[in-house]
Amino acid sequence: MISETNILTDTFNRKHTYLRLSLTEKCNLRCTYCMPEHGVPLTPKSNIMTADELFKIASIFVKHGVSKIRLTGGEPLVRKDFSEILERLSTLNTKLSITTNAVLVDRFIADFKRFGLYDINVSLDSLDADKFTFITRRNQFKAAYNNIILLLEQGFNVKMNVVLIKGFNDDEIIDFIQFTKHLPISIRFIEFMPFDGNNWNKEKLVTQAEILEQTHSHFGAEALISLPNEVNFTSRNYQIKGFKGTFGIISSVSNPFCDSCNRIRLTANGNIKNCLFSNQETNLLAAYRHGENIEPLISNLINKKHAVRAGMTDFETLNKPENHTNNRSMITIGG
């Protein structure tokens, strides 16, 4: 019999209270760092969790201590029964949030408010329409940008995720920080991470040190305020003196935060992942459909979690392509 107090606690005493729940592998954009150019083979619909299965499996995680669920994709808003899923999850005693590319957000403002979803992360990797089209392979900049402004006007807590890639958008770091001058938004610079099919290499990495160097150079070191880290933080947060918003740096590659990790991921086809970098997965959906108790499966994978980045403790190991080709593309993980 597995104790309710330890099923989500790993061998390093990290308590996993944050479930990232992928609703779909589909997306209406084709971001280069997320999806290979040739696309990815999608899981047949019959092997994707139904709304009922999503709710029932999520309920098991909440029963054992999950207090926050983030809805991810692909793009979660392209799922036709999104509103039904949100309504059902809102009955759980947990905080709800979402990560979206914002293209369809205006259609769901009323649902977000009705079911208590106010924490919204939006992905926008360039403030330049042409560069946005290049990296997403879709001409949707205006829709995404206008919906971000709409969310702020409607009182939502908005964080903007920016994946930095050297030679592409690292020249926009100051522009993004300036975006926080008059708007109550949090910009989060995310290091380019290695996944199958995204042509990662360390030369494309923009590190925390480089971001802060640009910030100091432009605004002056005295203008930069270092904010307290949140519990189980992923982002090291800062603010420019006098600005309404803030910015943060998520340095999963160069400066990881694994010792306080409290996240677990459930893919749209019902596989649990204990680390974004790991290719180890356990299929909960198949077991659930066979009427099996999935709690031992959850506990087993949680206990296999490594101390740091799926066992890739140094940059040399991380830099080997063979360590990433067996992992999923980001589009099918859900971030």
N, C-alpha and C positions, 0 to 999 in steps of 0.2 A: 504494500500500500504506500503510495507516494504522498508525503506530507504536503499540505497546501502551502506551507511556508518555504519549501525549498525547490519546487518544480521549476521556477524561473530564476533560481539563484545558481550561478556557475561555480566552478571550483576555485575561482579567485574572489568569491563572495560578492560578485556584481549582481545586483537585483534588477531583472529586466521588467521594467514597468511601462515601456513604451513600445507599442506594436505599430509597425509600418505595414499597412494592409493594402496590397495592390488589387485593384478592381478589374483591370484589363491590361492586356499586352498591346492594345491598339493605341495609336496616337494620330492626331491630325497635323503634326509637324514631323520632321525627319532630321532632328539635330544630329550633327556629325559625331559628337562625342558620345551620343547615346545609342544611335542606331547605325549599323554598318550601311554603306552606300547601297549595297545590293539588297538591303532589307533583312528581315529575320523570318524564319519559319514560325508561324503562329500556332499555338496549341489549338487543337480542334475545340469548338465551342462546348462539346459534350464533356470535355475535361477541364473546363473553367468553372470555378465555384459559382453556384447559383446564389441569388440574393439570400435565400434561406440558409444555405451552407455557410456563406460569409458571416451571417449573424450568429449562427449556432457555434461555429468554430471561434469567432471573436469572443463570444460569451465565455468560452472555456478559459481563454487568456485573461479576461477581466476577473473571472472567479478566482484566479490565482495571483492577482495583484496588478494587472495592467491598469494604469490610471489614465493613459493617453493613447489614442488611436489616430494615426495620420493616414488619410486616404490618398493613395498614389495610383500610378498607372504603369506604363503608358500614360495616357491622359485620362484621368478618372471621369471627367465630364462627358466623354464620348459614349460612355456606357448608357444604354437606353433606359435601364431601370435605376439610374443613379439616385433619383429622388426617393424611390422606395427603399433603397439600401440606407440612405442617410436617415430617413425617418425611423427605420428599425434600430439602427445603431444608436440613435439619440435616446433610446429607452434604457441603454446601459448606463451605469454609474461611472462614466469616464469622460474625459475631455476630448472633443473632436477637433481635428484640424485637417487641412488638405494641402497638397502640392499640385499646382496646375500651371499650364502655360498661359492661362487667362483669356485665350481666344474666345471661349464660349461662356465666360463668367457672367455676362449680363443676363443670360437666360435663367440663372439660378440664384440671383440675389435674394429673392423672396424665400426660397427654400433654405438658404444658408441662415437667414434670420429666424425663420420659423422653427428650425431644428437646432438652433444654438451653435452653429459653426461660425465662429468669428475670427479664428486664427488661420490666415491664408498665406501660404508661400507661393510666390509666382516666379516663374523662370523667365528671365530676359537677359540675354548675353551681350546685347549691344543696344545703344541708344541711337544708332545709325540704321535707317531702314534698309539700306542696301546690304550692309553687313549682316543684319538680322536675316534677310532673305537668303544670303549665302550660307549661313550656318544652319538654318532651319530647313532649307530647300523649299520654303513656302513663303508666299507674299502676304503675311498676316501681321506685320508690325503695327499698323494703325489700330487693328482690333485689339491686340494685346495691350498696347500702350494706353489706349482710351479706357480699357476695362480696369487697368491698374489704378488710374486716376479715379474711376467710378468707385472702386472698392474703398479708396481713401475717403472720398466724399461721403460714402455711406457708413463710415465709422468702423470699418473692419481693421483688425490688426494685421498689417501687411509687411511681409519680408520679401525682398527681391533677391533671388538666387542668381548669381553671375558666375558662370564657369569661366575662369581666366585661362587663355591659351596664348602663350608668347608668340608675338608676331601677328596676332589676329586682333585681340581686344585689350591687350595690356596697356595700350595708349589711351584707353577710356577710363582708367581707374579714377582719375581726378574728376572727370565728368560725372561718374556715378556718385562720388562723394558729394559733389556740388548738388546733386539731385536731392540730398537730404537737408539742404539749407532751409527750404521753406515747407517741406513736406514731412509729416510724421511717419516716415517709412524707415525700415532697417534694410540696408544693402548688405548682402553677405557674399563676399568673394570666396569662391570655392576652387581649390586646386584641381586641375585636370587629372582625373584618376584613370588607371588602366583597366579596361574591360575588353572583352573579345570583340575584335573588329573595329576599334576606334583609333588605331594607329598611334597609340600612346608612346611617347618616349620622354625621358627626363628633360630634354632640351626645350620641350614645350611648357614646362612647369614654371609658374609664376609663384614664388614662395612668399611666405609671410614677411620675411625680411625685405624683399623687393617692394612689396606693397607699402610697408611702413617707410621705406626710404623715399619713395615717391611722395608720400603724404607729408613727411617732414620737410622735404625740399620745397613743396608747393605752399603749404600752410604755415610752416614753422613748427618746431618741436613743442613750443609753449602752447600752441593752439590745440594740440592733440590730448584729449582726455581718455585715459584708460578706464573702462567701466568694469565693475565687479563681474566675475564669471558666475554664470548660473549653475545650479546644481546639475550634475551630469551634462556639463556644457559640451557643445561641439564647436561653437563659435567664440573666438576671443574678440570682445566687442570694444568699440571706440566711438568717440564723438568729437566733432570739431566744435570748439567753444562758440556758443551762440547759435548753433544749428538746431533745428527742430528734430531732425532724425538722427540715426546712428548708422554705423557700419561695422561689420564683423568679418573675421577671416576664419575660414574652415580649412585647416591645413592637414587634411587626412594623410597626405603623403610625406611631407617634410617635417611635420611636427604633430604627430598623432595624439589623440586624446583617449586611447583605448582603456586606460586604467579606470575611467569613470563611465564606460559605455553601459547604457541601460536599454539598448535597442535590439529588437528582434524583428525579422522580416518574414511576411507571409506572401508568397507570390500569387498571382491570379489563378494559377493552376494548382494551388494548394500545397506548395512546397515551403517548408520552413527553412530559412537561412539564418545562421547565427552570427554572420559577419558579412559585410558588403564585399570584402575581398575574397571570401572563401567560396570554393566550388562545392563544398559539402552541403547537401540538401537532404531533407527527409520529406517524403510525400505523405502529408496528413490527410489529404482529401480521399485518396484511395482507401486508406484505413478507416476513415470516417464513414465512407459509403458502404464498407463491409461490416459496419456495426462494431468496429473495434474501439477500445479505449485509447484515445490518442495522447493521453497525458504522459505515459511512459516514453513515447516517441519524442515529445517535446522536451522532457527532462533529459533524455539521452543526448540530444543534439546540443542543448544548452551546456551540458557538462563537457562537451567536446570543444567548446570555444577556446581558442588560444588567447594568450595574454595580450598579444599585439598582432594586428593585421593578418589574421589567419596563419600565423607562424612566420610571416615574412618580417623579421625583426630588423633587417638592415636594408639600406638602399640598393645594395648589390643584388640581393635576392629579389627585391621588388622590381628591379629593372630587367629581369629576365622574361622575355615574351611568353615562354612556355608556361610560366606561372599564372598567366591570365587567359590563355586561349581555351582552357577548360572551364572557365567561369562564364556566366551568361553575359550577354550584352545588357547594358543598363536598362534598355527599353522593356526587357522582360523581368527585371528585378523589382523596379519600382522605387529605386533610390534609397 
